[in-house]
Amino acid sequence: MQKRGDYMDAKERKQYDQLIRTPITKIIPVLAIPTVISMMIGMIYNLVDAYFVGMLGTSAAAAIGILMSIQAVFQAVGFMCGHGSGSRISVLLGKGKKELADVYASTGFLASIVASSIITILAMMMISPLMVFLGSTKTILPYARIYGFYILLSGPALSASCVLNNIMRYEGKASLAMVGLVSGGVLNMIGDPIFMFGLKMGIHGAGLSTALSQYISFGILLYMFISKKTMTSISLKKAKGFGEELTRIMQNGTPSLIRQMLNSLSTMSLNIIAKPYGDAAIAGMTIVGRIVMFFASTMVGIGQAYQPVAAFNYGAKKYKRIREGFLVTWVLGETVLGIFAIIAFINPEPLILLFRNDPRVLAIGKNALRFHCIALIASPLSVVSNMMFQSIGESAIASFLAALRSGIYYIPILFILSRLLGILGIQSAQMVADILTTLTCIPFLVKFFRELPKKNMHVKMDDDYKHSS
């Protein structure tokens, strides 16, 4: 008698057919809607905290920026395990190997829990010096230490949620992932004013609301797997320790780890370089960073919609769909980000004032936002390039491209331009880095598509993964 999981049932066959056979011009937008909503809701976690904490003062608003680098570390762990296992899962499902896909899902999930818990414990032991190291001034430190405690506490939930979310996306189940993330985002929006002002907890309330919403969101995402709403299943019995599976996950997930760790390092570098200009400079750049991340999350969501399509079809050797999907994703991303960039460039002041009504913050933030708008228009090609290479297992290329925007280009440019141009150099550094990153991606793309077979090929599926009928 066949066991559940040894064959593809009707629901799983439908999902497989959707990714392999649905026209690209239809499947990318269909998958992009829930992924974009999920990404934007994820950013709302940060925007809501920035909005309400900004009411406590400029130093409190700056504390949010200090903690962005800590959140990026937990996301780095989650994205490494999530993208590392998810990209492999898509390829395996494309080949019809579901049992092995379950092993990768379970291993990636467990690895994220263990790694993020270790980070939380170590950081809690040295929280005050850590906040100073990340760029806190004497006036920012009290807020950063309190808010940081809750961010560290919620770290394992954030990392594990990233894994579950990415596995569902790579399965093409982006709508299920959206439910968990939206629920957490809504709860945070409701919780912040209640805890901060209703219960008069101040910065403690903002942190507690974020931590609770993160754990509730994690619980909802985990339920999707427990209730068998996903193609893969998660079981600690199926998880592997230090072996081939974990090695492959880390290898495939390295681009995401590099990207997120460099995001953390770049945020820390920005805070340190902006520190001599005062709390207003850190607060202004933090607010701009949150706004731009919200806009950019739409491109990330669109790119994530392409990832399961690229991975599934690469495993099934449907190469024409990979080409067409890349073009559709790039054009769609340029259109959406172009609209956001034009609106924000023309009228940046209201967006800045929404989070902090401080003339010093506004003066620094509005020019920085305009430079970032130019960067938004340049970024879609690099985003979709990185995601495609990662999805099909070209981890070396993806790792290099991931390191460009926030590391190889951005950090040196930030230091150089800040020395040459002062605050103007700080405001414009990301724009220069993004343009250079996009230009660097072009030769890699030309080579890849030139060598990619122009015709589709047939893949014989494993017998144990055909219809049970």
C-alpha positions in Angstrom: 0.0 0.0 0.0 1.3 3.4 -0.9 1.9 5.9 1.8 0.8 9.5 1.7 3.6 11.5 0.2 4.8 8.8 -2.2 2.6 10.1 -5.0 1.2 13.3 -6.4 -2.4 13.7 -5.4 -4.9 15.7 -7.5 -4.2 19.0 -5.7 -0.5 18.6 -6.0 -0.8 17.7 -9.7 -2.9 20.8 -10.2 -0.2 22.9 -8.6 2.6 21.3 -10.7 0.6 21.9 -13.9 0.1 25.5 -13.0 3.8 26.2 -12.7 4.8 24.2 -15.7 2.0 24.9 -18.2 0.1 28.1 -17.3 1.1 31.0 -19.7 3.9 33.1 -18.2 2.0 36.4 -18.7 -0.7 35.0 -16.5 1.2 32.9 -13.9 3.7 35.7 -12.9 1.0 38.3 -12.1 -1.1 35.7 -10.3 1.8 34.6 -8.1 3.0 38.2 -7.7 -0.2 39.6 -6.1 0.1 37.6 -2.9 3.9 37.8 -2.7 3.8 41.6 -3.1 1.1 41.9 -0.5 3.1 39.6 1.8 6.3 41.7 1.3 4.5 45.0 1.8 2.8 43.7 4.9 6.2 42.6 6.2 7.5 46.1 5.7 4.4 47.5 7.5 5.7 45.9 10.6 8.6 48.3 10.4 6.6 51.3 9.2 4.1 51.0 11.9 6.7 50.9 14.6 8.5 53.9 12.9 5.3 55.9 12.9 4.3 55.3 16.5 7.8 55.4 18.0 8.4 58.6 16.1 5.8 60.2 18.4 8.1 59.6 21.3 10.9 61.8 19.9 13.7 61.9 17.4 16.0 59.8 19.6 13.3 57.1 19.8 12.8 57.2 16.1 16.6 56.8 15.5 16.5 53.7 17.8 14.4 51.9 15.2 17.2 52.4 12.7 19.8 51.0 15.1 17.7 47.8 15.4 17.3 47.4 11.6 20.7 45.7 11.4 19.7 43.2 14.1 16.5 42.3 12.3 18.5 41.9 9.1 20.7 39.3 10.9 17.6 37.1 11.8 16.2 37.6 8.3 19.6 36.5 6.9 19.3 33.2 8.8 15.7 32.7 7.8 16.3 33.6 4.1 19.4 31.4 3.9 17.5 28.4 5.2 14.3 29.3 3.4 15.7 30.1 0.0 18.3 27.4 0.4 15.7 24.7 1.0 13.0 26.3 -1.1 15.0 26.5 -4.3 16.0 22.9 -3.9 12.4 21.9 -3.1 11.1 23.5 -6.3 13.6 21.7 -8.5 12.8 18.4 -6.7 9.1 18.8 -7.1 9.7 19.7 -10.7 11.4 16.4 -11.1 8.7 14.6 -9.0 10.8 13.8 -5.9 8.5 14.8 -3.1 9.9 12.7 -0.3 13.3 14.3 -0.7 11.6 17.7 -0.8 10.1 17.0 2.6 13.6 16.3 4.0 14.9 19.6 2.7 11.8 21.5 4.2 12.3 19.9 7.6 16.0 20.4 7.7 15.8 24.1 6.7 13.1 24.8 9.3 15.1 23.1 12.2 18.4 24.8 11.1 16.7 28.3 11.3 15.4 27.7 14.8 18.7 26.5 16.2 20.8 29.2 14.6 18.5 32.1 15.5 18.1 30.9 19.1 21.9 30.9 19.5 22.1 34.5 18.1 19.4 35.6 20.5 21.1 34.2 23.6 24.5 35.6 22.7 23.1 39.1 21.9 21.0 39.2 25.1 24.2 38.7 27.1 25.8 41.9 25.7 22.9 44.0 24.7 24.1 47.4 25.9 27.6 47.3 24.3 26.0 45.8 21.2 23.7 48.8 20.8 26.6 51.2 21.2 28.6 49.2 18.6 25.7 49.5 16.2 25.7 53.3 16.3 23.7 54.4 19.3 24.4 57.8 20.8 23.9 58.4 24.6 20.4 59.7 23.9 19.5 56.9 21.6 20.9 54.1 23.8 18.0 53.9 26.4 15.4 53.4 23.6 17.6 51.0 21.6 18.3 48.8 24.6 14.6 48.4 25.4 13.4 48.0 21.9 16.3 45.7 21.1 15.3 43.3 23.9 12.0 42.6 22.2 13.5 42.3 18.8 16.0 39.7 20.0 13.2 37.9 21.8 11.2 37.6 18.6 14.2 36.7 16.5 13.7 32.9 16.3 10.0 33.5 15.2 11.2 35.9 12.5 13.8 33.5 11.1 11.5 30.5 11.2 8.7 32.5 9.5 11.0 33.4 6.7 11.7 29.8 6.1 8.1 28.7 6.1 7.1 31.7 3.9 9.8 31.0 1.3 9.0 27.2 1.1 5.4 28.0 0.4 6.4 30.5 -2.2 8.7 28.1 -3.9 5.7 25.6 -4.0 3.6 28.3 -5.7 1.5 28.6 -2.5 2.1 32.4 -2.1 -1.5 33.0 -1.0 -1.1 30.8 2.1 2.1 32.6 3.0 0.3 35.9 2.6 -2.4 34.9 5.2 0.2 34.4 7.9 2.2 37.6 7.2 -0.9 39.8 6.8 -2.3 38.5 10.1 0.9 39.5 11.9 1.1 42.9 10.3 -2.5 43.7 11.2 -2.0 42.7 14.8 1.1 44.9 15.0 -0.8 47.9 13.7 -3.5 47.3 16.3 -1.1 46.4 19.1 1.2 49.4 18.9 -1.2 52.2 19.9 -2.9 49.9 22.5 0.4 48.9 24.3 2.3 52.2 23.7 -0.4 54.7 24.6 -3.5 52.8 25.9 -1.4 50.9 28.5 1.2 53.7 28.6 4.1 51.3 28.0 5.9 53.6 25.6 8.8 52.0 23.7 8.2 48.8 25.7 4.8 48.6 24.1 6.2 49.0 20.6 8.6 46.2 21.2 6.1 43.9 22.9 3.6 44.4 20.0 6.2 43.5 17.5 7.3 40.4 19.3 3.7 39.1 19.9 2.7 39.7 16.3 5.9 37.9 15.0 5.1 34.8 17.1 1.4 34.8 16.1 2.4 35.1 12.4 4.8 32.2 12.9 2.1 30.1 14.4 -0.3 30.7 11.5 2.4 29.8 8.9 3.4 26.6 10.8 -0.3 25.6 10.9 -0.4 25.6 7.1 2.2 22.8 7.1 0.7 20.9 10.0 -2.8 21.0 8.4 -1.3 19.6 5.1 -2.3 22.7 3.1 1.2 22.6 1.5 2.8 20.2 -1.0 5.7 19.5 1.4 5.4 18.5 5.0 7.7 19.4 8.0 8.7 16.8 10.6 11.6 16.8 13.0 12.0 13.1 12.2 12.7 14.0 8.6 15.2 16.7 9.4 18.9 15.9 8.8 21.9 17.1 10.8 25.2 17.9 9.3 24.9 16.1 6.0 24.4 16.5 2.3 21.0 18.2 2.7 22.2 20.9 5.2 25.2 21.5 3.0 23.0 22.0 -0.1 20.7 24.3 1.8 23.6 26.5 3.0 25.1 26.5 -0.4 21.9 27.5 -2.2 21.0 29.9 0.6 24.4 31.7 0.6 23.3 34.5 -1.7 20.4 35.3 0.6 22.7 35.1 3.6 25.2 37.4 2.0 22.5 39.8 0.8 20.9 40.1 4.3 24.2 40.1 6.3 25.5 42.9 4.1 22.2 44.7 4.6 22.9 44.5 8.3 26.5 45.7 7.8 25.5 48.5 5.5 22.9 49.7 8.0 25.4 49.6 10.8 27.9 51.5 8.6 25.3 54.1 7.7 24.4 54.7 11.4 28.1 55.0 12.4 28.9 57.4 9.6 25.8 59.5 10.2 26.4 59.6 14.0 28.6 62.8 13.9 25.7 64.6 12.3 23.4 63.9 15.3 20.2 62.0 16.1 18.4 63.8 13.3 20.7 62.4 10.6 20.2 58.8 11.9 16.5 59.3 12.2 16.2 60.9 8.8 18.1 58.2 7.0 16.2 55.5 9.0 12.8 56.9 7.9 13.9 57.1 4.3 15.3 53.6 4.5 11.9 52.3 5.7 10.0 54.2 3.0 12.2 52.9 0.3 12.2 49.3 1.7 8.4 49.5 1.5 8.5 50.5 -2.2 11.3 48.1 -3.0 9.3 45.2 -1.4 7.0 45.3 -4.4 10.0 44.4 -6.7 11.1 41.7 -4.3 7.6 40.3 -4.2 7.4 40.3 -8.0 10.8 38.7 -8.2 9.8 36.0 -5.7 6.8 35.2 -7.9 9.3 34.3 -10.6 11.4 32.1 -8.4 9.1 29.0 -8.2 8.4 29.4 -12.0 12.2 29.5 -12.7 13.0 26.6 -10.4 10.2 24.3 -11.4 10.7 24.9 -15.1 14.5 24.5 -14.8 13.9 21.2 -13.1 11.5 20.2 -15.8 13.8 21.6 -18.6 11.2 24.1 -19.9 13.9 26.6 -20.8 11.7 28.8 -23.0 9.5 29.6 -20.0 12.6 30.7 -18.0 13.4 33.3 -20.7 9.9 34.6 -21.0 9.4 34.7 -17.3 12.6 36.8 -16.8 11.4 39.4 -19.3 7.9 39.6 -17.9 9.2 39.9 -14.3 11.6 42.7 -15.2 9.1 44.8 -17.2 6.5 44.4 -14.5 9.0 45.4 -11.8 10.2 48.5 -13.7 6.6 49.6 -14.3 5.6 49.4 -10.6 8.8 50.8 -9.1 8.8 53.6 -11.7 5.4 54.8 -10.6 6.5 54.8 -6.9 9.7 56.5 -7.7 8.1 59.3 -9.7 5.5 60.0 -7.1 8.1 60.1 -4.2 10.6 62.1 -6.2 8.1 64.9 -7.0 6.8 65.3 -3.5 9.0 63.7 -0.8 8.1 66.0 2.1 4.7 64.5 3.1 6.2 61.0 3.3 9.0 62.2 5.7 6.6 64.2 7.8 4.3 61.3 8.2 6.9 59.7 10.5 8.6 62.6 12.2 7.7 66.4 12.2 11.2 67.7 12.8 12.8 70.3 10.4 16.2 68.8 10.8 15.0 65.3 9.9 13.0 66.6 7.0 16.0 68.6 5.6 18.1 65.4 5.5 15.4 63.0 4.5 13.9 64.7 1.5 17.1 64.8 -0.5 18.0 61.3 0.5 14.6 60.1 -0.7 15.0 61.7 -4.1 18.4 60.0 -4.6 16.8 56.7 -3.5 14.0 57.1 -6.1 16.6 57.1 -8.9 18.1 53.9 -7.3 14.6 52.3 -7.4 14.4 52.7 -11.1 17.8 51.1 -11.6 17.2 48.1 -9.3 14.6 45.7 -10.9 17.2 44.1 -13.4 19.6 43.3 -10.6 16.8 41.9 -8.3 15.3 39.5 -10.9 18.8 38.5 -12.0 19.9 37.5 -8.5 16.7 35.6 -7.8 16.8 33.7 -11.1 20.4 32.5 -10.6 19.7 31.5 -7.0 16.5 29.6 -8.0 18.2 27.5 -10.6 21.1 26.6 -8.3 23.8 29.0 -9.7 24.7 30.0 -6.2 28.2 31.3 -7.0 26.9 33.9 -9.4 24.0 34.7 -7.2 26.2 35.2 -4.2 28.5 37.6 -6.1 25.6 39.6 -7.4 24.0 39.7 -3.9 27.2 41.1 -2.4 27.3 44.1 -4.8 24.5 46.3 -3.8 25.0 46.4 0.0 28.6 45.4 0.3 31.2 45.4 -2.5 29.8 48.7 -3.9 27.8 50.4 -1.2 30.0 50.3 1.8 33.2 51.7 0.1 31.1 54.2 -1.8 29.5 55.3 1.5 32.8 55.9 3.2 34.4 57.6 0.1 31.4 59.9 -0.7 30.8 60.9 3.0 34.5 62.0 3.2 34.3 64.0 -0.1 30.7 65.4 0.1 29.7 65.1 3.7 26.0 64.5 4.3 25.3 64.7 0.5 27.6 61.7 0.1 25.6 59.8 2.7 22.4 60.6 1.0 23.5 59.6 -2.5 25.7 56.5 -1.8 22.9 54.0 -2.3 21.9 55.4 -5.7 25.5 55.1 -7.0 25.8 51.5 -5.7 22.5 50.4 -7.3 23.4 51.8 -10.7 26.8 50.0 -10.6 25.1 46.8 -9.5 22.7 46.8 -12.4 25.4 47.4 -14.9 27.5 44.6 -13.5 24.6 42.1 -13.9 24.3 42.6 -17.6 27.3 40.5 -18.8 26.2 37.6 -16.5 22.8 37.7 -18.0 24.0 37.8 -21.6 26.3 34.8 -21.0 23.6 32.8 -19.3 20.9 33.3 -21.8 23.3 32.7 -24.7 24.2 29.3 -23.3 20.7 28.3 -22.1 19.1 25.8 -24.6 16.5 27.5 -26.7 14.2 24.5 -26.9 12.2 22.7 -24.1 13.2 19.2 -23.2 11.2 16.3 -21.8 11.7 15.1 -18.2 10.4 11.6 -17.2 8.9 11.9 -13.7 9.6 9.4 -11.0 7.0 6.6 -11.0 6.2 7.1 -7.3 5.2 10.7 -8.0 2.6 10.2 -10.7 -1.1 10.1 -10.1 -2.1 7.6 -7.4 -4.8 6.5 -9.8 
